[in-house]
Amino acid sequence: MTATDRAAAPSHEAIAEQAAFFFQRRRLGPWTEVDQAELVAWCTESTLNEVAYLRLEGAIAYAERLNAQRPFRHGFAGSEPSELPARRKLWLPLALAASVVLSGALGLSYLRSLLRPPPDRIFGTNVGGHAVLKFADGTEVELNTNTALRYRMTTQERTIWLERGEAYFRVAHNPIDPFTVVAAGHRITDIGTEFLVRDEPGRLEVTLVKGKAKLVNTNAAAPVAMLAPGDDAVATAQSTMITKKTPAQLADELAWQQGMLIFRKTHLSDAVREFNRYNDVKLVVGDPSIADLTFSAEIRTDRYEDLVLLLQTALGLKVVRVGDTISIFRGTSGTHKRLRT
């Protein structure tokens, strides 16, 4: 290795911090095939990288064995061990044991990296996309089309910020370590919960499917809303309205999880708006007089052509396509126009 190569090579501390960063991500958050490929590529770059990660992994495994052999029996001033959060009961003795191993074998840079909280991570879907995030605590988040979120899932905090779109949350409940979703100036805290959150301009909708949840407007002194199964809360900056949905209505609303949209006597304008969330080809109601026409159907989210065919044959409407825009008009009585591309 030349002097230039040595100058360009990462320091031992930098390698140690990167190894700790990978280790935290693998332990505390979802670990995907992309993450695994990133770790493998980093280890392949240098033998030092691979050795650093393996030594860290081995040191933590050794500390865990020490923790299993010697139950933690020491509390803090004013606190009994039984009062400590369950997750901290595990990590406090582990951290103490690991500190002895790591400080001697790996250096203080590893300890600083492990104690530093991992950065927030960002995840999202494109138009028409669908994805599931699985976390180490058992929580799952299912993202619908064109959805973006930021999350901080550590041993001390479980918070997700829904930046846009719609997501379904299956929360692994922990009364000492609550799970929180922040969206559109509101905070949803689980109490053993499965719930749906949809963020639209000026409007937030929270639908509770199982358990309980607390909805708080963080921008105003509005009362706290406690949601029960079937409650559908529509919240704005000024108010929150709660209505009840039947199990059948909840099932229809969640049909996107199977790639379907279900319409029950739905206004044409509402159906068009819903379909446009899933497709780059956009539908437009070109004649306001037909906006309130209603129909019922079950159609795949990515099959806008099926919706267009239904409008032509069942409602006798006329459609005209220009580029990626399909305009819908009232048709001539008794005739059905086919889609022109």
N, C-alpha and C positions, 0 to 999 in steps of 0.2 A: 504494500500500500504506500503510495507516494504521500508527500507532505500535503499536497493539494487534496488528495482523497481523504486524508485524516481530518483536514479542516472542514470538509463538506459532510463528513459522517455525523449522524446524530450523537449527542452525548449519551452517556449511560443513564443520566437522569431523565432525558427525553424519552429514551427507550422504555425505561421503567414506568414513566407516566402513561405512555401509550398502552403498555401491557395492562396496567391497572384500569385504564379506560375501557379496553375490550372486556376485561373481566367483569367490571360493574355492569356493562350493557348485557352481558350474557346472564348474569345473576338476577338483575332487577327488572329488566324490561323484556318485551317480546324479542325473540331471536330468530330472524328469518334466514332463508337460504342466501339472501344477499349479504346479510351480516356475516354469515359463516364464510362466504367467499372472500369478503373483505379481510377477515382475520387470517385465513389461509394465505392470501396474497401478501399480507404484511409479514407473516412468519417466514414465507419463502424468500422475501427480499434479503434477509440476513440471518445467519445462524445466531447472532446476538439477540435478534428479535424473538426467535423461536425459544431460545434458552430462557430469556427473561419471562416469557409468558408461562412456560412449563414450570419454572421455579416458583413463580407466584401461585400458580394453581396447586402445586404440591404443598407449598407452605400453608395455604388456606385449608387444604384437606387435612394436613397434620393438626392444625389448630382446631378443626372441627372434631377430630378424634379425641383431642384433649378435652374438649368441651363435653363430649358424650361420656367420657370416663369420670369426669369430676363435675357433678351438678353445681350450679351457681347457688351460693347460700348467703351472699352478702347483699344487703339492701343499702339504700341511701338514707341519709338522715331524714327521719320523719316518714319513711316509706318502707313498707314490708315488701319482700319480693313478690308476693301475690298481687300487689297493687301495680306492678310494672306492666306496661303493654307487652303482650305475648311476643311480638316480634323483637322487642328490645331485650327480653329475657334471653333470647337466642343470641343476639348479636353482641350484647355487652361482654359476656365471657369470651366469646369468639374473638372480639376485638382485642381483649387483654392478652389472650394466648397468642394471637397472631402478631401482636406488637413485639413480643419477645423473639419469635421466630424471624419475622421480617426485618427487624432492626439489625440483627446479626447477619443474616444470610443475604438480604436483598438491599439493604440501605434505607436511609430515612426518606428518600424520594418516593419509594413505594408507599410508605405510610402517609405522606402528604397527599399523594394521589388518591389513595383509598378514602381518606377522610374528606376530600373535596367532593361536594355533591356533583353528580353527573349533570351535564347541561340538558335543558329541555329538548325534546325531540319533536319533530314535525312529521305528520303523515297525512296523506290525502288520496282522493280518487279523482279521475277525470270524468267528463260528461259520459254517462252510461256505465261508469265503473262501479265495482262492488268489491269490498275487501273486509277481512276480519282481523283485528288485532287481538292477540292473546297475551296476557301478562302473567308474571310468575305467581301472583297471588290468586290466580284462578279467574280474575275478571276478564271479560271479553267485550270488545266494542266492535259492532258491525256497522260499516260505513256504507251509505247509499251513494248515489250519483253526485258528482261534483261537490265533494265534502272535504273539508280541511280541518285538522285539529292539531293542537300542540299538547304534549303531555309531560307530566313530571311524576313518575312512578318510582318511588324510592322506599327505603325502610322507614322513613319519617313522614312522607307525604304521598297522597294519592290524589292528584288533581289533573283534570283534562279541561282544556279551553277549546270549545267548539267555535272555530272561526267562521265557518259557513257550512250550509248543507244540513244533512240529516244523519243521525246515528242512533243505533239501538244499543243500550248498555245492559249487560248481564253482570251485576256487581257481586263480587265475593264479599259478603258483609263482614265488617269488623267494627264492633261498637266503640273500640278505643282508638282505632285508626280510620276515621270516616273517609268515604270516597266522595269527591265533589266534582261537579261539572259546572263550568262557568260559561255562559253564553248570553249575548245581547243584554248585558247589564243585569243579569240574574244569576243566582247560584242555586244549584240543585244538589242536595245532600241526601245520600241514600240511607235508608233504614231497612236493609234487607230487600233489595230492589231489582226489578227489571223495568226499564222505562225507555221511551222513545223521545228524542229531542230533535226538533226541526227549527232551524234558524232561517227566517226570511226577513227581508227589509222591513223594519218597523214592527215586526211581529215574531214572537217566540211561542212555539207550541210544545208542550210537554204532556205526553200520554203515559200514564202509569199502568203497567200490565200486571206486575206482581209486587207484593210487599208494601212498603210505605216510602215516601220521599218528602223532603221539605223544600219548598220553593220560596226563595227570598229575592226581592227586588233590591239590588245593591245600590241603586241610584236614588231611592226615595224611602220615606218612612212608611212604606206600605205594609200592611199586616202580612205575617208569614202564612203561607198556604201549606197545609198538610194534605198531601195527596194520598188517596186510597186506590185500590185496583179499579180500573175503569174510568178514573177521573181524567178528563182532558182539559188542561189549563192553557188558555190562550192569553199571553201576557204582552203588554206594551210597556213603555216607559211610565205611563200614568196609571194603568189598571191591570187587573187579572180577573178573567172570567173562567169559571170552572163548570163544565157540563159532564154528563155521564155518557159513556159509550158501552154498548152491549158487547159480549164476547164476539159476536158475528162481525160487528163493526171494527173491533180491534183486529180481527183476523184479516179483514179486507185491507185495513190500513197497512198491515205488515206484509202484504202479498209481494212487495218488492224484494223481500228476502229470497223469494223463489223466482224472481225475474218477471213478475206479473203485475199488471195494474187492473184493479177491479172497479168497475163503475156501476153504481146502482141509482138509476134515475138521476144521472149526473148532467148538469148543464154543459152544453158544448164548450162554452168559454173556459169552464173549470177543467174539462178533460184535455183541452188543447194546452192549457198552462201546465198541466201535470206531464203530458207527453213531452213537452219541450224541455223539461228538466233532464230527460234521458237521451236526447238525440241532438246531433248537430244540425240535422234538417229541421227547420222550424215551421210549425203550423200557425197560420194567421186567420182569424175570423174576419173576412173581408166585408161582411154585411152585418151590421149591428143587430138587425132584426132577427137573426138566427142564433144569437149568442145564448138565449135562454132555452133553446130546444134541448130536450132531455132524452137520454138513451141509457141502456144497460148493456154491459159487455165485459168480457174478460180477455185481455190482450197482453201479449208480451211487451215488456218495456222497450225493446229494440225493434218492434215491428210497427212502425208508424204507417207502413203501407196497408196493414190490416185495418187500422183505424180509418184510413182514407177510403178503403173499399167499403167499409161498413157505412160511412157517411154517404157514399154515392148510392149504394144499393138499398139501404134501409131507410134513409132520410131523404133520398132524392136530391142531394146537394151537388153542386158543381165545384170542381177543384181545378186550379191552375197552378202549375209549378214554374217558377223562374229561379234558376240556380238552386240554392238550398232553402228556398222559401216556397211553401205551399199555401196558397190563399184559398179560402173556402167561401163559397157564395150560395145563395138560394138558387136551386135549379128550376128548370122549366117543368111545370106540372106534368107528371106521367113519363118523364124521360130521366135517364140516369147517365150522366157523363162519366167516362172513364178518365183516369189520371193521365194528364199529358205531361211528358217529361222532356 
